[in-house]
Amino acid sequence: MPTTPSSSWVNDIAVTPELREVLARTGVVKLEGVLRPEALAFLHELCATEGPAEVMATTREGGERKVMTSRAANVGNKHPGIAQIVRSPQFLRIIADLVPEPLLFAKGMVFELTPGDTGYQWHFGVKAFQFIQPTDLAYSLWIPLHEVGPRTGGGVAYVPADIWSGRERIKLVAHQLAKLAAAAPSEASKLVDAMAAEYSLSFVSAYERELLHTARIEPSFVPGDALLFSRWVWHCSSSFLSNPADDPQLRRVAYTMRFVDARARMSRTFIHDLNFYYELRKQGGQTSSGGRRGGPRPFAELADGELLSRSSDCLPVF
Ligand SMILES: O=C(O)CCC(=O)C(=O)O
């Protein structure tokens, strides 16, 4: 049984060949008891100190409602506490045992649900990883700071990538977005309407939503557990406590670490094309999302195609 030095914030959990096989095949693994209480106390504090922004979505009735509070700018990249986690020998060993590619810690994000929040609908890593090339590999480590699961809601559900994945879809999305960005204004509005008829803002179609719902897996988590999943894994939030008697002060907070392949490159083109599409969708009175976010733009110093590892926002971990 491996022992963990008491100074470490990360438990020395075993990575079995089965766990490695599950990640390679499905793109997802739950890591049980990986973070120690000291790491969780630090993440609670970190998440409480960064400025939030509400993420809105259009309801069926055409109104707007809050679905989530999110902190999208880099949260914690330069904080020594994050380095204490991701550069601990235990964390490095666990990730190296699971993921063959060398990775960089690129971004930290905070997701907060209050009672009644639905969170995000089905999506995969298009927007979250818009800053790298569409086919570059990336992973998220989702760390809930509260107990969540099918009983309370507030967790995340996913579909294993060997059942359905976003790996090929991203190529189609990038192709359509590039076509849209190059189109004359009269042509662009027709293209946007065609795309909107095909799928939602998170690029999920109606048939797909049904498949994803049927195949969804929603694990239970206690503080210290985390979900590691690749960019191609479809996932969604599970609604948090919709009982009107629930205390409105209750919060479900999760911190997500975004890791990218150390060879990933900046994609100014994809950022431009994706945001151009979102703008056109909004102008057409379609569903809006994405929230009102401010703060410094990460990776501002990088040119299109430049290695992300050159950015001082990244923390090289492996
Ligand atoms: O925290 C949530 O409910 C959603 C998180 C998420 O979608 C992500 O980390 O990619």
The ligand as an SDF file (V2000), in Angstrom:
LIG
                    3D

 10  9  0  0  0  0  0  0  0  0999 V2000
  -19.4740   22.0740  -13.2240 O   0  0  0  0  0  0  0  0  0  0  0  0
  -20.3080   21.8150  -14.0950 C   0  0  0  0  0  0  0  0  0  0  0  0
  -21.5020   21.6330  -13.8370 O   0  0  0  0  0  0  0  0  0  0  0  0
  -19.9020   21.7170  -15.5430 C   0  0  0  0  0  0  0  0  0  0  0  0
  -18.4300   21.6560  -15.7150 C   0  0  0  0  0  0  0  0  0  0  0  0
  -18.0100   21.4930  -17.1260 C   0  0  0  0  0  0  0  0  0  0  0  0
  -18.7840   21.4360  -18.0500 O   0  0  0  0  0  0  0  0  0  0  0  0
  -16.5630   21.3750  -17.4100 C   0  0  0  0  0  0  0  0  0  0  0  0
  -15.7400   21.4090  -16.4870 O   0  0  0  0  0  0  0  0  0  0  0  0
  -16.2190   21.2290  -18.6120 O   0  0  0  0  0  0  0  0  0  0  0  0
  1  2  2  0
  2  3  1  0
  2  4  1  0
  4  5  1  0
  5  6  1  0
  6  7  2  0
  6  8  1  0
  8  9  2  0
  8 10  1  0
M  END
$$$$
